[in-house]
Amino acid sequence: MKHASSLRSAALAAIAAIAAIAAAALAAGADTPTLLEGPALAVPRAGHQATLMDDGSVLVTGGCAGAGCARIQRSAERYDPAGGRFVPAADMATARVSHTATALADGRVFVAGGWTGSAATASTEVYDPAAGRFVAGPGMAVARMDATATLLDDGDVLLVGGAVQTNRPTAAAERFSPATGAITAAGALQAARVHHAAVKLRDGRVLVVGGLVGRHQATASAELYDPRTGSFRPTGALGQPRCKHAALLLADGRVMVLAGSADCDERQKLATTEIFDPATERFTPGPRLVDARYKVASAAVRLDSGAVLIAGDANDVEVWTPGAPGFVRAAGRPLGAALAFSSATALKDGTVLVVGGYDTTITPTDRSWTVSAHAATRR
């Protein structure tokens, strides 16, 4: 009898343990996003920008369409989260792809540079939501595409690097002042680079990391821009070279650098991440992705919960929860294709809007998806 009682106790303990593990798994997955099909864009887009506006809508600008992504777009549209649809916006003066689009403190959006279909451009435009149109902005001193644009604490926009021609990166940096409407020089990078990433730290400095420095030559180097001195200086290097990656500020003030390619091409795509600590100025290995990805510069966001979501260049969306050893796939149906140069924008209600991108035949899509919380992960 004692033996039977012991077996029953052991069985009940095992069941309780399994139930506890299951409950913990469900709790952990309670806020894991799920992927849903969204409304269609007016036109297919890849290499566009999708910028959150003060009213909660998203301004989608430019990009490319057609076979080979050869048709550069002047058009813009806005995603209306209340109506769950895209509505037309005014056209830009200049067709552009691989540009930047930065939300300013006054609610306008500053659009700069990009590829026009024949050359990189130094032109800029400002979208005024009150007027519903784009107005010409000041010209940059350097034409650039695939640059970064970072909103500084004083409201200025820091424009860094990019390419003046294909595979010809620049070290030039400039600052746009919304207060004066002027662009001024902002020093020079230690190393010219394009397809890099830039993130503003809590103390106001800007981390510039990785990028292409020569044909099929990615770099592991990183630099810090100090807006007080207006200069760049070297900081700790990545564990490996990265190009066409993403980077974002974590809730604890560190920076996560995600995915990319070690040679800026398909052959050496990465499924790794690295974490930069501003206190030590060192990078350490971060949580691993499920899928190797690159061409994801605009496709990663941090959620209000502190979780990190990445889309683009794979047939799924992945999410990382702070403290977890790695990313997991979001629930819901797959995207249907690995879409490069798509965008991910966190909305004010916690939903993420994923827009466009092109497939392996370099054909852009007009599809969008919304990623919302409160679902289990898809293994």
Secondary structure, 3 states (H helix, E strand, C coil): CHHHHHHHHHHHHHHHHHHHHHHHHHHHHCCEEEEEECCCCCCCEECCEEEECCCCCEEEECCEECHHHCEECCCEEEEECCCCEEEEECCCCCCCECCEEEECCCCCEEEECCECCCCECCCEEEEECCCCEEEECCCCCCCCECCEEEECCCCCEEEECCEEECCEECCEEEEEECCCCEEEEEEECCCCCECCEEEECCCCCEEEECCEEECCEEECCEEEEECCCCEEEEECCCCCCEECCEEEECCCCCEEEECCECCCCHHHEECCEEEEECCCCEEEECCECCCCECCCCCCEEECCCCCEEECCCCCCCEEECCCCCECEECEECCCCCCCECCEEEECCCCCEEEECCECCCCCEECCEEEEEEEECCCC
